[in-house]
């Protein structure tokens, strides 16, 4: 009989918890619906205000304040104001482009790319040329050089001779060339059969090694012509007492899936060659690549340290700057932004991207990551980078523990004097469990 009562009581518990969960879901749906209705009301009211002659809409006012913060270098505050304005005018391409630029200044390249793509989905005309620029720049900063070149080409097709897009395309092409050129030892032979080796570095340094002797030089790429070219300037040889030879132009191209590098310089003139032929032409092959230092620390551990340092640098609640902040307030804001930017650069895109995915709930967080990811999420929500309803998702074991903890906490709470239907159900469950 006692066992039968226990089973019946357990069944009652399960039924009551089912009713409780359904009630919670209903209240969540109602809350979301009320929030959407209120947001739509704000948008309608703001649109009516904008139509009134001499009246400035609330979104325009927020945009102006964001522009002022941006000019002062307070990019976090600027992006927050643009986010507030976008809640009222979600289809405003100017606001999307402005926020994308503010994100770029904060080294938030992925977020800038999202805004630029959204802006281009609304308007791909010449009037929205800044969206092409923001997209190309974000892709360049993400080291996606081929995509950056393609985005810049798309913008230049809409507006030819755009200086910003031309600069981004040039930098993307230079980065692609340097990636293929540097970090490799290119090996060839002189006319007399003596082996020669070339190495290039990303800081513009070049070294040619012949019979164990190094000849140092610098090089400047020109990637807007076909074939692409470079100008090589030899450095003075220590102890020679003579002046270095004049700069020499080269044309270059990669062959055989980047396994070969062809170089050609003029002989007997200073004119840039147009073909890879003659005594000044060299065909170099990939040699032994120099070893690069690779961190043995797992990505998860680096991400933990990154989130910990990020949360230490950035306060949970951003400072509320006045409309006209003082020089000291502006300086503090800029110093804070510089610390965060340097942190992202030190850990790299891969670590930052994983941390963002944890904060957004796009991938489950291990038990050791939940607290730090939640701290990161709170900071990003406070700065309008993430929506307020975003949640950190734990692993299956973490979620189960969190559910049990949350259930125990709710059961132990005392009911408020004025209770809703949901609170009444909680009280009823508590009484049954206690009996």
C-alpha positions, -999 to 999 in steps of 0.1 A, spaced: 0 0 0 28 24 9 46 16 -24 13 23 -43 9 57 -26 44 67 -35 39 57 -72 6 77 -72 23 107 -56 52 105 -82 26 105 -110 9 135 -95 43 153 -94 50 146 -130 15 158 -141 19 190 -121 53 197 -135 39 192 -170 13 218 -163 40 241 -148 62 238 -179 32 245 -202 23 276 -182 59 288 -184 59 284 -222 26 303 -225 40 332 -205 72 332 -226 51 333 -258 30 361 -244 60 380 -233 76 378 -267 44 388 -284 40 418 -261 76 428 -268 71 426 -305 39 447 -303 56 474 -282 86 475 -307 62 479 -336 44 507 -318 77 525 -312 86 521 -349 52 535 -360 55 564 -336 90 572 -348 79 571 -384 50 595 -377 74 619 -359 98 618 -388 70 628 -412 62 659 -391 79 690 -405 107 702 -383 106 671 -361 136 648 -358 128 611 -353 142 593 -323 162 570 -346 178 601 -363 187 615 -330 204 583 -319 222 582 -352 235 617 -347 247 609 -312 264 577 -325 281 598 -352 294 622 -325 307 593 -304 324 578 -335 342 611 -343 355 612 -307 368 576 -311 343 561 -287 334 533 -310 317 510 -285 293 538 -275 288 546 -312 278 510 -321 254 510 -291 236 541 -304 234 527 -339 220 495 -325 193 514 -306 184 533 -338 182 501 -358 156 487 -334 134 515 -347 146 514 -383 159 479 -390 160 485 -428 181 516 -426 212 509 -447 230 540 -434 227 528 -398 239 493 -408 269 508 -426 277 531 -397 275 502 -372 297 481 -395 324 507 -395 322 511 -357 326 473 -354 356 474 -378 372 500 -355 367 475 -326 382 446 -345 348 429 -346 352 419 -382 326 391 -383 299 414 -369 308 441 -394 305 415 -422 270 406 -411 259 442 -411 275 448 -445 258 418 -460 225 428 -446 229 463 -460 237 449 -494 207 426 -493 185 458 -490 203 479 -516 231 470 -541 230 504 -559 257 530 -562 240 550 -534 249 522 -510 286 519 -521 298 521 -485 283 486 -479 306 472 -505 335 489 -488 326 477 -454 322 441 -467 355 441 -485 373 456 -455 358 431 -431 368 401 -453 403 416 -456 406 419 -418 394 383 -415 423 372 -438 398 361 -464 418 377 -492 402 361 -522 367 370 -509 379 405 -501 391 410 -537 358 396 -551 338 420 -529 360 449 -539 356 440 -576 318 439 -571 318 474 -557 342 488 -583 318 474 -610 291 496 -594 313 527 -589 346 527 -609 377 544 -595 364 542 -559 396 549 -539 385 530 -508 376 498 -527 407 501 -549 429 503 -518 412 473 -502 416 453 -534 453 462 -537 459 452 -501 440 419 -506 461 412 -537 493 421 -519 484 398 -490 476 369 -514 510 375 -531 529 377 -499 512 345 -486 523 326 -517 557 343 -517 569 344 -481 579 317 -456 594 296 -484 629 291 -497 629 294 -535 658 275 -551 672 280 -586 705 281 -605 726 309 -620 738 307 -656 770 291 -645 751 264 -626 758 278 -591 728 274 -568 710 305 -556 683 308 -530 657 335 -525 636 342 -493 610 369 -489 594 382 -457 561 399 -451 578 431 -439 593 437 -474 628 421 -467 644 399 -493 676 378 -492 695 361 -520 720 335 -510 748 325 -533 776 301 -521 768 308 -485 768 346 -489 737 366 -482 728 396 -503 701 417 -485 675 438 -502 640 452 -499 611 448 -523 579 466 -531 550 448 -548 529 462 -576 498 440 -579 475 461 -601 493 452 -634 495 420 -654 520 404 -649 525 416 -614 558 432 -606 582 443 -578 610 467 -574 641 453 -556 665 477 -538 698 462 -527 712 472 -493 748 483 -489 772 455 -483 790 460 -450 827 468 -455 825 472 -493 827 510 -491 807 513 -523 771 525 -530 745 498 -537 733 493 -573 702 512 -585 667 496 -579 658 468 -603 623 461 -616 611 425 -617 580 408 -631 569 376 -614 543 349 -615 536 315 -599 534 283 -618 526 246 -612 502 252 -583 526 276 -567 555 251 -567 574 274 -591 582 311 -590 592 328 -622 612 360 -619 625 382 -648 645 415 -646 658 436 -675 694 432 -688 711 462 -703 681 486 -697 658 498 -669 626 490 -687 602 466 -671 600 433 -690 567 421 -705 576 385 -711 594 358 -691 623 352 -714 659 362 -719 690 361 -697 672 379 -668 646 352 -664 649 327 -635 627 297 -627 628 288 -590 614 258 -572 601 254 -537 629 243 -513 627 233 -477 602 254 -459 615 269 -426 599 256 -394 574 278 -377 565 278 -341 531 262 -334 514 263 -300 508 229 -285 480 243 -262 445 231 -272 421 255 -287 397 251 -257 424 261 -232 434 292 -253 397 301 -255 393 299 -217 422 322 -211 409 346 -238 375 348 -223 390 353 -188 412 381 -199 383 396 -220 360 397 -190 387 412 -168 393 440 -193 357 449 -201 333 459 -173 299 442 -174 280 475 -178 295 500 -203 301 535 -190 272 558 -198 289 588 -215 272 621 -215 263 638 -248 295 659 -246 320 637 -228 352 652 -213 387 645 -227 394 621 -198 362 601 -205 371 599 -242 406 588 -233 394 561 -210 370 548 -236 398 547 -263 423 530 -239 397 503 -231 390 497 -268 428 494 -275 432 468 -248 404 447 -262 417 451 -298 452 440 -287 438 410 -269 419 399 -301 450 403 -322 472 384 -297 449 353 -296 438 354 -332 406 350 -352 401 313 -344 401 317 -306 379 349 -308 354 331 -332 351 301 -308 345 325 -278 318 343 -298 301 310 -307 300 300 -271 285 333 -261 259 332 -288 250 296 -279 259 283 -314 280 255 -298 277 238 -264 300 250 -237 318 226 -214 313 230 -176 346 249 -173 335 273 -201 299 281 -190 307 308 -164 332 326 -186 310 324 -217 281 337 -197 303 367 -186 312 373 -222 276 371 -232 265 396 -206 291 421 -218 281 418 -254 244 420 -246 250 452 -226 268 467 -257 240 456 -281 264 432 -299 242 402 -290 204 402 -285 191 401 -250 175 367 -254 207 350 -264 218 321 -241 249 301 -235 243 265 -242 260 240 -219 268 203 -227 242 177 -219 257 170 -184 260 208 -177 224 214 -188 211 186 -167 229 199 -136 217 235 -143 181 222 -147 182 204 -114 197 234 -96 172 258 -111 143 234 -101 155 231 -65 159 269 -62 124 276 -75 109 250 -52 126 265 -22 114 300 -29 86 314 -7 55 325 -26 49 362 -30 18 378 -13 2 385 -47 7 354 -68 0 347 -105 -14 315 -118 22 303 -123 32 311 -87 1 293 -74 12 262 -93 46 265 -78 31 267 -43 9 237 -49 39 216 -60 59 228 -30 31 217 -6 28 183 -22 65 177 -22 69 188 14 41 165 26 
